[in-house]
């Protein structure tokens, strides 16, 4: 004998108003001492409702295990693999026929962080690393940890602390060291600095026109007013550049240098201007490189790539179950939550390298995360304008953007019927993005720099929507359960943005960060005691212990290499994207981008 038991799965965090729609799950009768008795695979409807046949006449426990779909491409065939997710046990009395609303902790949002991120359920994250990456990461740690431990022990025990050269020689060779071995002085030249401002890893620093002289270009890093902290100086830098046939040449550097005092005060606050004729010009360029490194790690690498991607990952995995759009986005989002959890510890948390290796406080780091994220959106984004023939980043970004655009054109044509049929999932995906995005807080443009374009910048004139009386940063894809005019194109633009950000942009900044900060003499996160001095001056550079920790963390990121589009280690990259990248491989190489190092996901 059996009875039909009905119920409705809902998001635990949101309550009855948010059903777990189209959610696949397995059901089983659970006994504490005996093996579970499977009842099969089921799926909820759009309202989260389900029904299951259960034995009558006795109490029992119904075990529900949610299943997420992971699409694989093997030997020319498509395979859908189920990944067990959240589990919930429901106790049933003998006469129970309707469970009512069953709250499930599925992909919850964190409530303790300044930007939208995934929370844990009973201490368990919504994602873990793949076995392949876990193995690669373990090997990378095994190579890096003994060197770090040896240097830290030497620093703690020896009267002679390890020198910068001693610390450096144990690390992988950076681009700057390779170039210096071939052409001494090249990486410290004016032309090199100008090239880095255009093409280096800091994708959030945009060179614009000089507001004082439109014939010149300008780049500014401004940390604003903040309390002093600890050991390091804080410096704002303002670089004016001239366009030359060979590239952009810095001709003036203005730096506001603050040295820490007691109780959060700045002991000194001095603005200095440097030109190529000054004796301290080389020291001023190094100061720019250091601020560029810190700003790029925070704004380009962490905020633009990591946190923007995690925000979209939540909305995808919470809502897209049957819609084909899941298959074009999910491969690039599988490990972002696990990586973000680790990043809380070693990168941007209170004990992470940004907070411990710089003058920027944790509170300011979090505030900048919120301020920057409160203008970032998918709707108006496209790559920046090429400013000079040597502007490799802009050229490579446009090449990749166009390449992904073509694959998405083909995908949306092929799968339009399925996308439209499951548009209600897109509506709820869009609602999640809007509802959980930050309150919109427009940031004024720096009056010293005139943007060449607004391709990657905020467009305040493009309307946003309000939720509970608060204007939200993220604009909706749709407001209806069937696509209105232009909304399929809007969804495609969102996919374009997410894929570009999670693959190309993250690859450019992650792969380039070691070259920007892996040679201690070239750049560190911060300087001290006035910041202007020789590259190897121990009074100017961070103490050995902090240098060891900083470079060791940076080194680890270069050694944990797994998850690339062309290598496709997990067999989950859409074949069309792999084929397009192969077809454009020579064009990317010509721009200095090895196509084999464009990552398929963010896992480090």
Buried (B, 14 or more C-beta within 10 A) or exposed (E): EEBEBEBBBBBBBBEEEBBBBBBBBBBBBBEEEEEBEEBEEBEBEBEBBBBBEBEEEEEBBBBBBBBBBBBBBEEEEEEEEBEEBBBBEBEBEEEBBEBEBBBBBBBBBBEEBBBBBBBEBEEEBBBBBBEEBBEBBEEBBEBBEEBBEEBBEBBEEEEEBBBBEBBBEBBBBBBBBEBBEEEEEEBBBBBBBBBBBBBBBBBBBBBBBBBEEEEBBBBBBEBEEBBBBEBBBBBBBBBBBBBEEEBBBBBBBBBBBBBBEEEEEBEEBBEBEBEBEEEBBBBBBBBBBBBBBBBBBBBBBBBBBBBBBBBBBBBBBBBBBBBBBBBBBBBBBBBBBBBBBBBBEBBBBEEBBBBBBBBBBBEBBBBBBBBBBBBBBBBBBBBBBBBBEBBBBBBBBBBBBEBBBEBBEEBBEEBEEBBBBBBBBBBBBBBBBBBBBBEBBEEEBBEBBBBBEBBBBBBEEEEBBEBEEEEBBBBBBBEEEEBEEEBBEBBBBBBBBBBBBBBBBBBBBBBBBBBBBBBBBBBBBBBBBBBBBEBEEBEBBBEBBBBBBBBBBBBBBBBBBBBBBBBBBBEBBBEBBBEBBEEBBEBBEEBEBEBEBBBBBBBB
